[in-house]
């Protein structure tokens, strides 16, 4: 059976063995405020033909700059709110401020990611400079050139993803993840790795090298100027406490933790057959949508109250802290990297039943579902992470 015949016999979507094994988003179509349900689940809806064609265009400069400015407006307001809470000793407000700062920082990182791919501000001479000003410098992040080489050219390569040559998997291996590890070790490393002093020190050391040594001369001068201005201002105004609470804690410690939880569930790491990624179908098997939600209650006020409570306790924090912006649909970004983050959820939904060269779509519902898949792979050597592939199985 050749590859084309094989694809015709594949199911449109395969679901993780943990969590819902159906498209929960379809049930939400009868609820009001459809844009909210697309956002909270991360799962889009199919577009009409005309809207679909428009959605394939990369995000233009106006859209991206407006998004960058809005993100920084939220960060500024969060800092002001937190500052006021700190002075009035309303300490319970601080976690909310930290969450918003991390969320917008992660959104800036995701936007930077799309800019390097050309899916936002394509062919713009100003894109690298804007990325340096709005994200990589204030968040102590890797430069445009280094990120492009590591992520765009290497990680995305058909023959590299989830192999021993993948820089992201190499990073995970350095944190102690391996096949045959114990469950206790797995869960401790998942939740606590970014809080270890050794991890934070290593990330800080890497950030210093990537900020002040590896970029080009103009970028290095700008970064030195920016951070010199920050440290001098903090010293002269005696706002060291505020610097720790609103820059160091959310902008570095929690930001690193948020990035880590996303990374560890980003793909089917440690593929038992890395050579499978040498084909388009194998490549498609290594990526999956990561959505949040559960079946609607049949009836009853109490059942609905419990359902809403789960949404607030589980789905909302994950969507804000772990998978902001386009990240639930990161699998589709690997299939069509030039689709804008503004539209990727709906474009993915539009093409979900179309078995292309990468094969069927894969998806999981619930953050813990993805972690359990990874646990099974690393601790129990189980590789059947998704439901049956063929119609006759």
N, C-alpha and C positions, 0 to 999 in steps of 0.2 A: 504494500500500500504506500503510495507516494505521499509527500507532505501535503499536497493540495487536497487529496482524497481524505487523508487523515483529519485535516482541519474541519471538513464538512461533518464529521462524526463527533466533534467535540461539543460538550455542553457550553452554552453561552457564558455561564458564570459558575465558578466553583467556590464553595463556602468553607470556612475553617471548621474543623471538627469541634471547636469550642465556640460557644455563643450561638446566635441565631443562624439558621441555615436557609435563610430566605432574605429577600430584599425588604427589610423593615420600613424603608423609606416609602414604599408604595402605600402602606397602610396609613401613613401620615398625610397622604394627599387629601383626605377629607377634613383635615384640621385647618383652621384659619392661620394666617401669617406664614405662608409657605416659604418665604425667604428665610425666616427664622429656623424652620425645620431643616432646610438645606444646610444652614450654617451649623446648627447644633449637632446634626448627624454627620456632616461632612459629605453626605451623599446627594448628588444633584438629580435633576429630572431632565428627561429628553427634550431637546429643543426642536422647534419647527425648522424647516430647511433654511429659510432666510436668516433666522437668528443664528443657526448653526454656522453658516458661512461667515457671518460677521464675527462670531466667537473665535474663529480660527486665527484672527489677526492678532499679532503681539500687542501688548499694552503700549500705548504711545507715551510720549514724554510728559504731556499734561497730566494723564492719569497717574503716572508713577510719582511725579513731583508732588502732586496733591496728596497722594498716599503717604509719602515720606514726611511731609509737613504735618499732616494729621497725626501720624504716629508720635512725632516729637511733641505736639501739643498735648497729647494724652500723657506722655512721660512727664512733661513740665507740670501739668495739673496734678498728677499723682505725687510728684515730689513736694509740691506746695501743700497738698492735703496731708501728706505724711509729716511734713515739717510742723504743721499746725497741730497734728495729733501728738507729735513728740513733745511739743511745748506744753500742751494741755494734759499730758499724761494719759491720753486716750489710746493706749498701746494696742488695743484690739483692732484698731483701724490700720495699723502698719502692715499686716499680712495682705490686706486688700490692695494697698499701694504697691507693695512688692510684686503682687500678682500682675497688676496692670503694667508695671515697668517691664517685667520679664516678658509678658505677652507682646508688648509693642517692640521690645528688643528682638524677640524671635520673629516677629513680622518683618522687621527691617532686615534681618538675616535672610529670611525667605525671599524677600524682594531682591536683595543683593544676589542671591542664588539665581533667580530668573534673569536678572540683568546680565550676568556672566554667560548665560546660555543664549542671549539674544531674544528671549521671549518677553522682555520688557525694555523699552527704549532701544530697539534694535538699530544698529549702525549709527548710534549717537556718539559723537566724540566726547560728550560730557558725562556719559555713563560712569566710566571709571572714577572721575573726579567727584561726582555726586556720591558714589558709593563710599569713597574715602571720607568725605565730609560727614555724611549722614549716618554711616554705620561702622565701617571697619576701624576708624580711629577712635571714636568714643566708646566702642565696645571691645577695643583691644583685640581685634580680629585679624585673621590672615589677609594679606593683600590680594588685590584683584588678580595679579599675574600668577601668584602662587596657588590661589584657589582654582583658577582656570586649569592649571597644569594638573593638579591633584584630582580635582573633582570632574570637571567637564571632559578632559581628555583621557583620564585614566579610569576613574571609578565608573563612568558611564559606558566604557568600552564593552562591546559584546563579549569579548573573551576574558574580561577582567572581573566583572561584577560578581561579588561573593566568592572569589577565588583567593588563593594565598597572595596574589599580586594586588588585590584591592586594598588601597590605603585605609579605607574605613574598617575593613575586617582586620587588618593588621593592628589598628588602634584597639579594637575590641580584644584581640588576642593578648595585647600588652596589659590589659586589665585583668588577666587571669581566666578568661573564658576559654573553654576547650571541651571537646567531646569527652564524655566520661566523668565530668565534674559532678560533685554531689549536689543534691537539691538545696541543702543548707547554704553551701557556697554560692550557688546560682542566685538565690533570692537575696542574700546579703550583698552580693556584688551588684545586682540590679539596682537595689534601692540606695545603697550607701557609697558606692564607688566615688562619686563626685564630691563627697564630703570628707574624704580622707586627706589629711594634710599633704601626704606625698603626691597625691593626684593634683591637688590645687597648686602645689609648688611647681610641679612639672608643667602644668598648663600655663602658669604665670611665666615660667622661664621660656616656654615656646612662644608665648605672646610677645615677650620682649624681643626675642630674635626676629619674629615675623613682623614686628612693628618698626623696629629701629635698625635692623641690619639688612634684611632681605629685600625690602621694596626699593624702588628707584630713588635717586637722591632728592628729588622734589617732594616725594611723598614722605620720606624720612624727615626732612626739614619741617614739613607741615605737622607731622605727628609730634615731633619734639616741641614745636611751638605750642600746639594744643595742650599737651599734658603739662608743660611748664606753666602755662597760664592757669591751668586748673590747680596745680599744687601751690603755686604762689598765692592764688586767691584764697585757697583754703587756709594757708598759713597766716596770711595777713588778717583775715576775718575771724580766725579762731573757730572755724566751723568743721573741725576734725570729726566730731561725733556725727554731724549731718552727712559728711562725706562717707563715713562708714555705713550709715543706715540707708542712704539713698543712692549711692554709687557702688560701693564695694559689695554689700550684701546682695542686693537684687541684680546689679549689673555684671557681677562676676560669679559669685558663689551660686546663687539660684539660677542664673542664666546657664552656667555650666551643667547644673543638674537637669534642667529642662532639655538642653541639647542632648544630654546622655540618654534620657528616657526615650526620646524620639529615635536616636540612633540605634539603640539596642533592639528596637522593634521595626526598623526601617525595611529590612529585607529578610529573606530566609538565609541568614548567615550560616556558614559552615555547611554548605551544600555537600551532601555525600558524594555527588558526582559533579564536581566543578566543571568537568569537560562539557556537561550539558549546556552550560552558558555559552558554548561556542556556536550554538544555533539560535535562531530567533525564538523558536518554541521554548527552548531551555531557558533563555533569557527571560521570557514572559513568566515562567514558573517561579522565578526568584523574587518577583514583586507582587504586592497585593494591596488592595485598598484597606484602610483602617478606619472603620466607621463606629459611631456611638449610637446606642438606642436599643429599644426592646419592644416587644409586642404591646399594642395598646390593650388596656383592660377591657373586658367584655362589658362590664357595667358596674355600678355601685360607687358611691362617693368615696368610700374608704379605699377601694382599689385604685381609683384615680388619684387620690391623695398620696398613696404609696408610690405610684408611678411617677408623679411629679417630684416627689422627694428624691427618688433615685436619679431622676434627671439632674436635679440641682446638686446632689452630693457626688455623683459619679461622672456624668457626661459633661457638665459645665466646667469643672476643674480640668478635666483631660483636654477639652477643646481649647481652653485658655492657656494652659500651662505646657501641655505635651505636644499637641497637634494643632497649633494655630494656623490660620490662613489656609493655604492649599494642601497642607501636609497629609490630610486623610487620603488625598488622591495622588500621592507621590508615585504610586505604581504607574499611573497613566503618564506622568511626566517622563518616565523612562521610555515609554512607548512613543510619545509625541512631545518632545522637549520644548518645542516652540509655541505650544499653547499657553496663553496667558494665565497667570494665577487667578485673575478675576473670573475666568470662565471655565476653568479646568474641570470642576465638579460636574457641570451640565454637559460639557463636551464628552466626558467619560461616560456619563449615563446615556447619551445619544448613541454612542458607538458600542455600548456594552454587548448587544446581541450580534454584533458584527465580528465574526471570527477572522481576524487579520493574521498577518505573518507571525505575530507574537502569541497566537493561540487565544484561549478563553481568558476572561477576566478572573481574578482571584480576589477574595475579600474576606475580612473578619469583622465581626461586630462585638465591640467591647475591648477596652484596653487590656484587661486581664486575659482575654482570649489570645492575643498576640504573644503575651508573655508565657502563657502555658504552652503555646506551640514551640517557642524557643526552649523552654524547659524540657519538653519531650525530646527535642532534637539533641540537646547537649547532655542531658542526664539519663535518658532512657533509650537513646539511639532510635527513636521513632521518627520516620521521615514522611509518613502519610499524613501530612498536616491538613489536607483539604479533602473534600468529598470526592466521590468517584469521578474520574475524568471522562469516561465514555458512556454513551447512552445505553449500551448493552451490558454495563457492569452493575 
